[in-house]
């Protein structure tokens, strides 16, 4: 059962409905490793995702079935999440305990935000002013943390002793921060204060089965949430109402990205090593 402020919405969230959407493969099975993650549409219109062909890479997909190794990260670095801000790419490098800033024009690493106190930066969201919010799970102990990184590279630990922090996203106006806990199956929402701190934490949504992974919002503030093991992506309103279900070919989605016009969604699939594509209906 799925609990939304005490209401059961199992039929909408998991079972088939008129709102269900099916996917097709955008990149075939085995084109990425099982570490495929962090999809994002870049300024050039291409889709980027980590671990194309082999671990430690960033892949670029220019059209259906056509991908390439766009960048090989330095030894010891492995990407998990990708974001663009002001034309630059940011990479959550979980094995190097970094967030990397990359110039797409030169494919050079401009800055390395490093913090050995991070378990492993997993997913990131970036505010308009360049502030980075990073989930930081400790998978071995089913726990996690939430970090803020200033544009200058100063780290602030916003919350410790959480569940297994994973997917993270900001509302379109930057006033809300969403963070989920994969093992505990909870989605939290915070108010973002003027100084970048977070407050007024509330439970948005909670599940009794399967896991949670990456998330993205659309311009209306709806959340697209990947449900690891359930084989679906849920479209959820800012108040926690499940609006529709995207049913996937595989069962283990790791993250989701929307195209610039938000008509198309892309889902990275762990066990398949593939990327699935769906229409948002916008």
Backbone torsions as a table, in degrees:
resi	resn	phi	psi	omega
1	UNK	NA	145.6	175.9
2	UNK	-107.8	131.1	-177.3
3	UNK	-106.1	124.1	173.9
4	UNK	-124.7	99.2	-176.8
5	UNK	48.5	42.9	175.8
6	UNK	88.9	-6.7	-177.2
7	UNK	-96.9	142.4	176.2
8	UNK	-89.4	123.7	178.3
9	UNK	-127.4	33.9	-177.9
10	UNK	-58.8	-41.0	-176.6
11	UNK	-61.9	-38.6	179.2
12	UNK	-74.5	-39.6	-169.7
13	UNK	-78.6	-39.0	-171.6
14	UNK	-119.3	-45.7	-176.5
15	UNK	-70.5	161.4	179.1
16	UNK	-64.5	148.9	178.0
17	UNK	-151.7	171.1	179.4
18	UNK	-63.8	-20.2	-178.0
19	UNK	-87.1	-3.3	-177.3
20	UNK	-62.1	144.7	176.3
21	UNK	-123.8	139.9	177.5
22	UNK	-102.2	158.4	-178.8
23	UNK	-112.8	164.4	169.3
24	UNK	-127.3	160.9	179.0
25	UNK	-77.0	127.9	173.0
26	UNK	-93.2	-38.7	170.1
27	UNK	-126.1	137.5	-170.9
28	UNK	-72.9	163.7	178.0
29	UNK	-58.0	133.4	178.7
30	UNK	87.3	-2.4	178.5
31	UNK	-73.6	-29.6	172.8
32	UNK	-111.3	164.5	172.6
33	UNK	-77.4	177.2	175.4
34	UNK	-68.2	-7.4	175.7
35	UNK	-88.9	13.7	-179.8
36	UNK	-59.4	130.4	-172.9
37	UNK	-162.6	177.2	165.9
38	UNK	57.8	42.6	-179.1
39	UNK	-66.7	144.0	176.6
40	UNK	-157.1	142.5	175.4
41	UNK	-90.5	124.9	-176.1
42	UNK	-86.2	173.7	177.9
43	UNK	-58.7	-23.9	179.9
44	UNK	-85.8	0.3	-179.5
45	UNK	86.9	-6.4	177.8
46	UNK	-79.3	156.2	174.5
47	UNK	-96.3	129.8	178.3
48	UNK	-113.0	144.8	175.1
49	UNK	-155.4	156.9	-174.8
50	UNK	-89.2	155.4	172.4
51	UNK	65.9	49.0	171.2
52	UNK	-78.6	129.2	177.1
53	UNK	71.9	-50.5	176.4
54	UNK	-151.3	164.8	-175.8
55	UNK	-63.8	150.1	175.8
56	UNK	86.2	9.5	-179.8
57	UNK	-110.8	164.6	165.1
58	UNK	-118.1	125.9	-179.2
59	UNK	-100.8	151.7	174.7
60	UNK	-121.8	131.1	179.3
61	UNK	-114.3	118.6	-175.5
62	UNK	-98.0	-22.9	176.3
63	UNK	-161.7	174.2	-176.8
64	UNK	-56.1	124.1	176.2
65	UNK	77.2	3.8	-176.5
66	UNK	-120.0	106.4	-179.9
67	UNK	-132.2	164.8	-179.8
68	UNK	-152.2	159.6	170.3
69	UNK	-75.4	111.8	-179.1
70	UNK	-85.2	-35.2	-178.6
71	UNK	-155.1	136.1	170.4
72	UNK	-98.6	118.1	-179.8
73	UNK	-71.4	159.6	179.6
74	UNK	-60.3	155.5	178.2
75	UNK	-55.7	134.7	-178.9
76	UNK	93.0	-4.7	-180.0
77	UNK	-111.7	137.6	175.9
78	UNK	-139.5	123.8	-178.9
79	UNK	-77.4	150.7	175.1
80	UNK	-130.1	-35.6	-179.4
81	UNK	-135.0	142.7	177.4
82	UNK	-124.1	141.2	172.3
83	UNK	-144.9	153.6	171.5
84	UNK	-112.1	142.1	174.7
85	UNK	-149.3	125.8	-179.1
86	UNK	51.3	39.5	175.9
87	UNK	83.0	-4.6	179.6
88	UNK	-104.9	150.1	176.9
89	UNK	-95.5	140.0	175.0
90	UNK	-119.4	136.0	-175.0
91	UNK	-124.8	124.1	169.5
92	UNK	-79.6	107.9	-176.9
93	UNK	-98.8	96.0	-169.4
94	UNK	-76.1	-30.7	179.0
95	UNK	-79.4	-25.9	178.9
96	UNK	-94.0	-2.9	-177.9
97	UNK	57.4	43.4	-176.8
98	UNK	-129.5	160.3	155.1
99	UNK	-116.0	121.3	-175.5
100	UNK	-99.5	140.9	174.3
101	UNK	-109.9	123.1	-172.7
102	UNK	-123.6	137.9	173.4
103	UNK	-87.6	112.2	-177.7
104	UNK	-62.3	-28.1	-177.8
105	UNK	-66.5	-39.1	-178.5
106	UNK	-105.4	-14.6	-175.2
107	UNK	60.0	31.6	178.2
108	UNK	-103.7	145.5	174.8
109	UNK	-78.9	118.0	-178.7
110	UNK	-85.6	-41.2	-178.0
111	UNK	-143.2	153.0	177.3
112	UNK	-128.9	107.9	175.6
113	UNK	-87.4	103.0	-172.0
114	UNK	-111.8	138.2	176.4
115	UNK	-148.9	106.9	-179.0
116	UNK	-67.3	-12.0	178.8
117	UNK	-80.8	-9.5	176.0
118	UNK	-77.9	135.7	173.7
119	UNK	-61.9	-57.0	175.8
120	UNK	-171.5	111.3	176.1
121	UNK	-58.3	123.4	-170.5
122	UNK	-104.7	-68.9	176.0
123	UNK	-120.4	153.0	-179.3
124	UNK	-133.4	152.9	171.7
125	UNK	-133.9	145.6	-173.3
126	UNK	-125.1	126.0	178.6
127	UNK	-77.5	167.8	-177.6
128	UNK	-59.8	-32.2	-178.5
129	UNK	-84.8	4.0	179.0
130	UNK	93.9	-0.6	175.5
131	UNK	-66.6	133.6	-179.0
132	UNK	-105.0	132.7	171.4
133	UNK	-110.6	130.9	-173.8
134	UNK	-129.7	130.0	169.7
135	UNK	-79.9	149.5	-171.2
136	UNK	-144.0	78.7	-176.0
137	UNK	-77.5	149.7	168.8
138	UNK	-114.5	89.2	-171.3
139	UNK	-63.1	-32.8	-177.1
140	UNK	-64.1	-29.1	-176.6
141	UNK	-115.6	13.1	179.5
142	UNK	50.5	42.2	-179.1
143	UNK	-134.4	-179.6	-179.5
144	UNK	-175.1	176.6	-177.0
145	UNK	-138.6	167.5	176.2
146	UNK	-128.0	125.2	-178.1
147	UNK	-116.4	151.7	167.4
148	UNK	-118.6	135.2	177.7
149	UNK	-120.7	121.4	-179.3
150	UNK	-71.7	161.1	176.7
151	UNK	-57.6	-23.2	178.2
152	UNK	-85.8	-8.7	177.0
153	UNK	100.7	11.6	177.7
154	UNK	-82.7	130.9	-179.2
155	UNK	-94.4	136.8	173.2
156	UNK	-130.4	124.9	176.9
157	UNK	-82.7	109.5	-176.1
158	UNK	-82.3	-35.0	179.5
159	UNK	-155.9	138.6	176.3
160	UNK	-120.1	174.8	175.5
161	UNK	56.3	38.9	174.2
162	UNK	-91.9	-175.6	169.0
163	UNK	-75.1	-164.1	-175.2
164	UNK	-77.4	87.4	-175.8
165	UNK	-62.9	136.3	-173.8
166	UNK	-142.5	-100.5	-177.0
167	UNK	-62.6	140.1	-177.8
168	UNK	-144.1	142.7	-178.2
169	UNK	-161.8	152.7	175.7
170	UNK	-104.1	151.5	171.5
171	UNK	-69.2	161.3	-177.9
172	UNK	-57.0	-33.6	179.0
173	UNK	-87.4	-1.9	178.2
174	UNK	75.9	7.8	-176.0
175	UNK	-92.3	-11.1	178.5
176	UNK	-126.2	141.6	173.4
177	UNK	-118.8	128.1	178.1
178	UNK	-106.9	137.7	-179.3
179	UNK	-146.0	130.5	177.5
180	UNK	-111.4	160.6	176.3
181	UNK	-116.1	112.3	-168.5
182	UNK	-64.2	-51.7	-176.0
183	UNK	-70.8	-37.6	-178.2
184	UNK	-83.2	-11.6	172.7
185	UNK	62.9	41.4	179.2
186	UNK	-120.6	146.4	173.3
187	UNK	-117.9	123.0	-178.1
188	UNK	-107.8	154.0	174.3
189	UNK	-131.3	135.6	179.3
190	UNK	-119.5	155.1	163.7
191	UNK	-83.2	137.3	175.8
192	UNK	-98.4	121.5	-178.1
193	UNK	-83.2	168.3	-176.8
194	UNK	-60.5	-29.2	-179.3
195	UNK	-89.1	4.8	178.6
196	UNK	93.0	-9.6	175.2
197	UNK	-69.6	166.6	177.2
198	UNK	-118.8	151.2	-177.0
199	UNK	-153.0	171.2	173.5
200	UNK	56.3	49.7	-179.7
201	UNK	-63.4	131.1	179.2
202	UNK	-136.2	150.1	175.9
203	UNK	-80.5	119.9	179.9
204	UNK	-88.8	-40.8	-172.9
205	UNK	-159.2	146.8	-179.8
206	UNK	-142.6	143.5	-177.3
207	UNK	-123.7	154.7	178.4
208	UNK	-101.6	-4.8	-179.7
209	UNK	-149.2	160.6	178.3
210	UNK	61.8	171.7	-174.8
211	UNK	-105.3	179.2	177.5
212	UNK	-124.7	147.5	177.3
213	UNK	-138.0	-137.0	-170.5
214	UNK	-66.1	159.4	-177.7
215	UNK	-140.7	155.7	170.8
216	UNK	-148.0	146.5	176.0
217	UNK	-100.4	154.8	171.4
218	UNK	-100.7	-178.3	-174.6
219	UNK	-66.4	-20.5	177.9
220	UNK	-87.6	-1.7	178.7
221	UNK	89.2	3.5	176.2
222	UNK	-72.7	144.5	179.4
223	UNK	-98.9	131.9	167.3
224	UNK	-100.1	118.1	-173.0
225	UNK	-117.8	124.2	175.4
226	UNK	-81.1	135.6	180.0
227	UNK	-112.2	98.2	-176.0
228	UNK	-66.8	124.6	-178.9
229	UNK	94.5	-23.8	179.8
230	UNK	-90.7	-17.7	179.1
231	UNK	70.0	32.1	179.8
232	UNK	-140.9	159.5	164.9
233	UNK	-117.7	129.5	178.9
234	UNK	-100.8	136.7	169.1
235	UNK	-96.3	119.9	-171.9
236	UNK	-124.4	136.2	179.3
237	UNK	-72.4	165.2	178.2
238	UNK	-61.7	-16.6	177.7
239	UNK	-96.3	0.8	176.1
240	UNK	97.4	10.4	178.4
241	UNK	-85.6	129.4	177.0
242	UNK	-75.8	117.6	-174.9
243	UNK	-93.6	-36.9	179.8
244	UNK	-161.6	168.3	-177.0
245	UNK	-128.0	130.9	172.2
246	UNK	-101.5	117.8	-178.4
247	UNK	-94.2	127.2	-172.5
248	UNK	-100.2	161.3	174.5
249	UNK	-72.1	-44.8	176.6
250	UNK	-90.3	173.0	-177.0
251	UNK	-105.6	-4.3	-169.2
252	UNK	-128.2	68.1	175.9
253	UNK	-71.2	141.8	-179.5
254	UNK	-110.6	-25.1	178.4
255	UNK	-169.1	167.2	-176.1
256	UNK	-139.0	145.4	176.1
257	UNK	-135.0	149.3	176.0
258	UNK	-108.7	147.0	174.6
259	UNK	-68.8	167.4	-177.3
260	UNK	-59.5	-37.2	178.6
261	UNK	-86.4	-0.9	177.0
262	UNK	60.7	22.1	174.9
263	UNK	-87.0	-16.9	-174.0
264	UNK	-130.6	140.3	173.3
265	UNK	-117.5	147.6	178.4
266	UNK	-124.2	134.9	-176.3
267	UNK	-126.1	124.3	175.1
268	UNK	-82.2	136.7	-171.9
269	UNK	-121.0	113.1	-170.6
270	UNK	-62.7	-59.2	-173.3
271	UNK	-67.7	-30.6	-177.9
272	UNK	-84.1	-22.8	-173.9
273	UNK	62.5	37.6	-173.4
274	UNK	-130.8	172.3	170.9
275	UNK	-124.6	124.9	177.2
276	UNK	-101.2	151.7	-174.7
277	UNK	-125.1	142.5	177.2
278	UNK	-143.0	159.9	175.8
279	UNK	-93.9	131.9	179.7
280	UNK	-79.8	-14.8	-178.9
281	UNK	81.8	7.1	179.5
282	UNK	-74.9	NA	NA
